[in-house]
């Protein structure tokens, strides 16, 4: 299995940077199916005990029916590596972390917000804002230039 060998940092939707979350939504707007790495997820399945019907509901993805919560980026490039989206099913707040290629990294039945682990300001925040603003400008230019 692919292993991430780079440092990353987490940002929360409530604190921005706004360009990062705009980019996450842009990248995920046409995604409809999430994928599992079976060997990785089997291990997690035993740990987390998510019912199969919940798993099936969470793998059918529609960004308009979920709440974007967090995004993690590489500290050296400022680019997205994963995002976490929340969906409420039967009163449970399930958070699905989605990595590159729409592969599920983890699914948790949330009990805390995780905001305490998120960057709110500083040099890294400003760097990520600049990188993602530039990327969105390039994406919009490609769309406008089609």
C-alpha positions, -999 to 999 in steps of 0.1 A, spaced: 0 0 0 11 36 -7 26 53 23 27 90 27 63 101 34 57 138 38 46 161 66 11 175 64 -11 199 83 -49 201 88 -72 231 83 -108 234 94 -136 249 73 -144 274 100 -110 289 99 -99 286 63 -80 294 42 -110 299 20 -92 292 -13 -83 257 0 -119 248 7 -130 264 -25 -105 241 -43 -117 210 -23 -153 216 -33 -142 222 -69 -123 190 -71 -150 169 -54 -181 183 -72 -181 157 -99 -172 128 -76 -199 102 -71 -182 71 -59 -156 65 -32 -132 35 -32 -117 14 -5 -83 -2 -2 -96 -35 10 -66 -46 30 -63 -12 48 -100 -9 54 -105 -45 66 -81 -37 95 -101 -5 103 -134 -22 99 -125 -45 128 -114 -15 149 -144 7 142 -173 -17 137 -192 3 110 -222 -17 98 -221 -27 61 -252 -7 52 -236 25 66 -204 18 46 -224 14 14 -243 47 21 -210 65 27 -193 52 -4 -220 68 -26 -207 103 -26 -226 135 -34 -209 167 -21 -242 185 -19 -254 161 8 -223 163 30 -206 189 50 -170 196 43 -151 196 76 -113 196 71 -86 195 45 -50 183 49 -22 196 27 15 189 23 35 214 42 62 217 14 37 223 -14 5 236 2 -15 212 -20 -44 190 -9 -38 154 1 -71 146 17 -104 161 29 -130 150 55 -167 152 49 -195 146 74 -228 128 67 -255 122 93 -271 88 92 -296 77 118 -284 104 142 -247 94 139 -222 120 126 -200 99 102 -168 116 90 -152 101 59 -116 111 51 -110 109 13 -76 108 -1 -61 110 -36 -81 91 -63 -113 92 -41 -99 65 -18 -113 64 17 -86 67 43 -109 64 73 -145 65 85 -153 75 120 -185 80 140 -176 115 152 -176 124 189 -154 155 187 -149 183 162 -111 179 158 -107 217 156 -80 217 182 -56 200 156 -62 226 129 -40 255 118 -58 289 121 -31 314 111 6 320 105 31 314 77 18 280 67 -17 293 66 -7 322 43 14 298 21 -16 274 16 -39 304 8 -15 316 -19 -9 282 -34 -46 274 -36 -57 308 -49 -32 304 -77 -44 269 -85 -80 280 -85 -72 309 -109 -55 284 -132 -84 260 -130 -109 288 -138 -87 300 -166 -88 265 -181 -126 263 -178 -131 298 -193 -106 291 -221 -123 259 -232 
